[in-house]
Amino acid sequence: MIESPVLRVKDLNVFYKNNKSRFFSKNKKIQALFDVSFEMEEGEVLAIAGESGSGKSTLARAIVGINKDYTGQIWQKYENPQMVFQDPYSSLNPSKTIGWLLEEPLRVDKKKKWSRREIDDRVKEIMEEIELPLSMLGRYPAQLSGGQRQRVCIGIALMRSPGLLIADEPVSALDVTIQAQVLELLENLHKKHGISIIFISHDLRVVYKISDHVMIMKDGHVVEYGDTRSVYKAPQHPYTGQLLKAAGIC
């Protein structure tokens, strides 16, 4: 049984500084999220879906602490939620080896001083988890395929055993075959470790396959939330119905 909330968001409003517009003052803030509230239970996969610009990534960045200009409350059971971004290549320092990149979260860990042996053991463990051979540790990101790079990004996020993993469009930059493999990896990690996952996607077919609950966002608002199968079977908001129809689901 699911025991307790891992994340609670209440009345969240997120703002950005206006750095581009010629028509408004650069000091004027732009509101990107409006009164977003939800709870995520321990051990579940919560999907956040919606079109580009709906606020999905803005919400994720607020949860992990990248977006700090907000009002409302973000309560988390665990510290250090980790995020896997859409483009694995831009997420990895091209001048560092895969081994160095995997070790970095442990080197900067302020709560524990990791010994050389502990770091080596953890790197080997994670490489096994993400199903990559140890021979890749000496390679650079450019020497890996897109799918392999995304596996490395997932591995980096898992190095310190986070209680919450946020995957922001983690397969959209990959071809269909590799998408399925990365999704299967995430599903296996979820089942094995019971890690809570926020899965952000515009692909409602993928959302149906991987999630327990789904939250639909539009223009910075949450328009629907519920059990994934119930939402897909009987959407309550017209926008949800439009998305499902466009995806050929209903």
Order of alpha helices (4+ residues) and beta strands (2+ residues): beta-beta-beta-alpha-beta-beta-alpha-alpha-alpha-alpha-beta-alpha-beta-alpha-beta-beta-alpha-alpha
